Amino acid sequence: MTELEIEERVQRAVDNFMAGYGCCQSVVAAFSDLYGLDDTLAKKIAAGFGGGVGRMRMMCGAVSGIVMLVGLDCGQTEGSDREGKSACYKVVQDLLAKSKEENGSLICAEILGLKGYEKANSSYVASARTAEYYKTRPCVAKVESAARVFANYLKEKKTV
């Protein structure tokens, strides 16, 4: 993957988020065509992971997108393939370590700076995407970071 291709994929993820898609949807859809997955199906598969999984503020949706993409890239398809499963887990752990290093956490609530009460009282109702929303949320930067982490993985994988 060239630097230009990386930037195009990252921008596609950011554009998806700014168009109202969730963090996970934005990241997965930016790369889905590489795996024969159309944009609509990618967004449907990733839809429930927004807001830290169903808006429960658990694992960041952008990070969940990385995990989904690693599965598409190198996930094993035979239940008895322990080596393949282990190899996939290694890639997930390596990329999530990079994401955590860049963003301080993999947990949506921590990234958003939410306290216990706010986490416990999180509603399933999606936030309105307003100018104020985009100003106060770090999510677009997390989407950009996740897309870049995955794109760089693809680039490094091709050069090894």
N, C-alpha and C positions, 0 to 999 in steps of 0.2 A: 504494500500500500504506500503510495507516494505521499508526500506532505500535502499536496493539493487534494488528493483523495481523502486524507484524514480530515482536512479542514472542511471539505464538502459534507462528509458524514456528520461531523460535529455540528455544523451549521444546520443540517437537516434535523438533527435532534432538537436543537434550540428552537428552530422554526416550528416544529411540532408542538413543543411546550407552549410557545407564545400563541399558538392557534387554539389553545385550550385543552390539549391532551395531557394526561397525567405523566408523571416523571418516567415511569416504567414504559408506558406506551411510546413516549417520545424517543427513548433510547432504543428499544427493540425495533420499532418501525424504521429507524434510520439505517439499520443494517439487515433487515429481514430479507430483502431481495437477494442477498448473497447466499441465502439458504433455501431459495425457492419458495419463500413464504410471502404472499401478497400483503400489501400494506393494511388492508382492512382486517384480514385474519390476524395479523401481528398485533394490531391495536385491540382486537377483541380478546386475544389470549392474555395480553398484558393489562387489561382494564382493571382488574380487581386488585392490582398491586399498588395502586396510587394511594397517597396519604399514609405511607408506611404500612401497606396491606389493609385495604378496606377502610382507610382513614383511621386506623387504630394506632398510628404513630409508632409502629414497630420498625422493621428494616426498611430503610429508605427505598422508595420506588425506583430511583435511578440505579441504585445498587442491585435491586432485584432484576432490573433490566440486564445488567452485566451477567448475572447468574443465568438468566434465560438464554442469553446469547452464547455463553460458554457451552451450555447444553446443546444448542444447535450446532456449535462448531465442533465439539469433540465428545459429546455425550455418548455413552455406550448404549447399544441397542439390544444386547443379550443380557438377560438377568444374571447369568453365571459369570459374566466378564468382570471379575474383580479388578484386574489390572486396568481395564478401560475406565471403570468407575473411579478407581484411585487416581488415575491420570487426570480425569475431569475434576475431581475434588481438589487436586493440587493446583490446577489452573484457577479455579474459583478462589481458593485461599490466597494465592499470589496476587490476583487482581483486586480482591477485596482488601488486602493489606495495603496495596497502593492507594486505593480509594480512601481508606481510613487515614492513611498518612496525609493525604491531600486535604481531607475535609474534617478531620478530627473525630469522626464517628461514622458508624454505619446505621445508626438508629435515627429515624425521622424526628422523634421528639427531642432528642439531644441536639440535632442539627438546627431545629427550630427554636431551641431554648425554652421548651415547654417544661413546666414544673408538674409534679405529681397530680395535683387537682385538675390542671388543664388536660393532662393525658387521660385521666380517668373519665373526664366529662366530654371527651371528643365525640362529636356527632358523626353519623354516617352521611350527613348532608354535605355535598361538595361545596367548597368555597366559590363564591362568584369571582370570576377572573376580571378584575378591574385594574385600573392603573395603580391604585393603592395596593392591591394584592401583589402585583409584580414589584413594587417598590419595597415592600416590607418582607418579602420572602426570599431566602437564598436559593430557592429550588432551581431556578434557571441555571445558576452557576454549578449546581450539583449535577444537573442533566448534562451540561457541557463537560464537566469533569469525567463523568461516567462514560460518555461517548468517546472521549479522548483516551481514557484508560483502555477501553476495548479496542479502539482503532490502533493504538500503539502496540497492543498485544498482537493484532493481526499483522502489523508491519514487522515486528520482531520475529514472529513465527515464520514469515516468508523468507527472512534473511538468514535464518539459522541453518 
